[in-house]
Amino acid sequence: MDTRFLRSLITVVECGSIARASRMEGCTAAAISQRIRALENELGLQLLNRSAHAASPTTACLRLLPRAKAILEDVEQLTAPAFPDELVGVFRLGAISTALTDYVPAIVRKFRETAPKVSLHIRPGTSQSLYDDLIEARIDAAITVSPPFMLPKSVRSLPIAKQPFVQIFPRSAETDTGSLPWILYDRKSWGGRLVWPEIEDAVSRAQVICELDAVESIALMVEEGVGQAVLPRWAGLKRLEPSLLVKPLTSRSDGARPLTILAPAVSDLSSQIDILADAVIATKD
């Protein structure tokens, strides 16, 4: 059994789709699908429930995953001592959803070029959940919204971007934007709490139909005419702009969502963290 196939299975489960997993691993969706089918044939089990845009683990897959992860960890630990002068082993990176599309492809390429023996494990999550994972040493670094509190001395922060807030509407509502209900960027999330002061007065006079910490999903709902929203202008929003009306906020011109890399202040993975930072900074050039 090729352990790369196990890694692809785990990535699909964590990402929720074969297409997203292919971007994480830097290969085609067809290659990922072939790896999963090879595993299914070898094990005699169906591992994924597949739909047009998603893939979820079967019960058999969920039973298999802990053993698969343990096998991969054992293989990586065996490999590390054989290359004392190279960067090897696992680097566990957490990333909020928009960072997965904005930065992770460049990060994967950078590691492939400069540290090909490092195995990247990418964990999607919210800023709060990824911060908790970092504190508990379940990941080695994270790309998150800047924390709304003072960091402990054990954690360092490298600011990487400021994404201005914009108000978005479906293009079909070009002449009647005022009557649209609101879809709120979760006010309890680190990013959503920055948006709320910008829109509180307007929202108080209108209908709120949904609130969630998933800016990509919010943008898609707006595109489909469900309502209006205020979101950070991340790079991926550009792909939807032909079907959206995108307007700068008028309340505060400096309103923005700051992003940062969080990492331990002291770490034996400092070289990997430097590669991560270089890759993210290069995307802004």
Secondary structure by P-SEA (a helix, b strand, c coil): ccaaaaaaaaaaaaaccaaaaaaaacccaaaaaaaaaaaaaaacccccccccccccccaaaaaaaaaaaaaaaaaaaaaccccccccccbbbbbbccccccccaaaaaaaaaaccccbbbbbbbbcaaaaaaaaaaccccccccccccccccccbbbbbcbbbbbbbbbccccccccccccccccccccaaaaaaccccaaaaaacccccccccaaaaaaaaaaccbbbbbcccccccccccccccccccccccbbbbbbbbccccccaaaaaaaaaaaaaaaac
